[in-house]
Amino acid sequence: MAKKKEVNYIWGTGRRKTSVARVRLLDGSGSIQVNKVDVDTFFGTRTQRQRVRAALKAVGGEKSFDIFVRVHGGGYSGQADAISLGIARALLKQNPENEAILREGKFLTRDSREVERKKPGQKGARKSFQFSKR
């Protein structure tokens, strides 16, 4: 039986709103796959693609790593931010000297804002029905 080649991935987890991204970093040629699809196909807008690649660009590793991402939950914007945080955390594990660059660019900061719940007797989270005195 052939022995399976061992591959050492560097893992990073990113979260934003309800999105969760599990990122695997591997030395390679610079390809990024999100849910087994190329990143340019997965994200429709240029700003989302730039957001995903921003942490890599900050440390100068655009062509140094192959990145495999599994992301679920939320919308495309939240998923892009979650992937960005996951990549930044994986890059930090790969080389702790990158911490100053990643912190300066705010790539390691978790955006903890969540959607506020709708309250009973109201139209939405903050908006209520028009008040009538008489």
C-alpha positions in Angstrom: 0.0 0.0 0.0 1.4 3.4 -1.0 2.2 5.8 1.8 0.2 9.0 1.6 2.2 12.2 1.3 1.8 14.3 4.4 0.9 18.0 3.7 1.3 20.5 6.5 -1.4 23.1 6.2 -1.5 26.3 8.3 -5.1 26.9 9.6 -6.9 30.2 10.3 -10.5 30.8 11.2 -12.3 34.0 10.4 -15.8 35.2 11.4 -17.9 38.2 10.4 -21.7 38.7 11.1 -22.9 35.1 10.6 -20.2 34.0 8.2 -17.5 31.5 9.2 -14.4 30.9 7.1 -11.9 28.0 7.6 -8.7 28.9 5.8 -5.9 26.5 4.9 -2.6 28.0 3.8 0.0 26.1 1.8 3.3 27.1 0.1 2.5 27.4 -3.6 1.9 29.6 -6.6 -0.8 32.1 -5.4 -4.1 30.5 -6.2 -7.1 31.1 -3.9 -10.0 28.7 -3.9 -13.2 29.4 -2.1 -15.6 26.4 -1.7 -13.6 24.6 -4.5 -14.2 27.5 -6.9 -11.7 30.2 -7.9 -12.0 33.4 -5.9 -12.6 35.5 -9.0 -15.6 33.3 -9.9 -16.9 33.1 -6.4 -17.0 36.9 -5.6 -18.7 39.1 -8.2 -17.4 42.5 -7.2 -13.8 43.8 -7.4 -13.9 45.2 -3.8 -14.7 41.8 -2.3 -11.9 40.2 -4.2 -9.5 43.0 -3.1 -10.7 42.5 0.5 -9.8 38.8 0.4 -6.3 39.5 -1.0 -5.6 42.6 1.2 -3.8 40.7 4.0 -1.6 38.8 1.5 -0.7 42.0 -0.3 0.3 43.7 3.0 2.9 41.0 3.8 4.0 40.6 0.2 2.8 37.0 -0.2 0.4 37.2 -3.2 2.4 34.6 -5.2 3.8 32.6 -2.3 0.8 30.7 -1.0 -2.0 28.5 -2.2 -5.1 29.1 -0.1 -8.1 26.8 0.3 -11.2 28.2 2.0 -14.4 26.7 3.2 -16.9 29.4 4.0 -20.6 29.3 5.0 -23.3 31.6 6.4 -24.1 35.2 5.7 -23.8 37.0 2.5 -20.9 37.7 0.2 -19.7 40.8 2.0 -19.5 39.1 5.4 -17.9 36.1 3.8 -15.2 38.2 2.2 -14.4 39.8 5.6 -14.4 36.5 7.3 -11.9 35.1 4.7 -9.7 38.1 5.1 -9.5 37.6 8.9 -8.8 33.9 8.4 -6.0 34.5 6.0 -4.5 37.1 8.3 -4.6 34.7 11.3 -3.0 31.9 9.2 -0.3 34.3 8.0 0.4 35.2 11.6 0.9 31.5 12.5 3.1 31.0 9.5 5.4 33.9 10.4 4.9 35.7 13.7 7.2 38.6 12.5 4.2 39.7 10.3 2.2 40.7 13.4 3.1 44.4 13.3 2.2 44.7 9.6 -1.1 42.9 10.0 -2.1 44.8 13.1 -1.2 48.1 11.5 -3.5 47.3 8.6 -6.2 46.2 11.0 -6.4 42.7 9.5 -6.3 40.9 12.8 -9.2 42.9 14.3 -12.5 40.9 14.6 -15.5 43.0 13.6 -17.9 41.8 16.2 -21.0 43.8 15.0 -24.1 41.5 14.6 -27.6 42.2 13.4 -29.8 43.5 16.2 -32.9 41.4 16.8 -36.5 42.5 16.1 -38.4 43.5 19.2 -42.0 42.4 19.8 -44.6 45.1 19.2 -42.3 47.0 16.9 -41.7 47.1 13.1 -38.0 46.2 13.4 -35.1 46.3 15.8 -35.4 50.1 16.4 -38.2 51.3 14.2 -41.7 51.2 15.7 -45.2 51.8 14.5 -46.5 55.4 14.2 -47.7 56.7 17.6 -51.2 58.0 17.7 -52.4 60.2 20.6 -56.1 59.9 19.8 
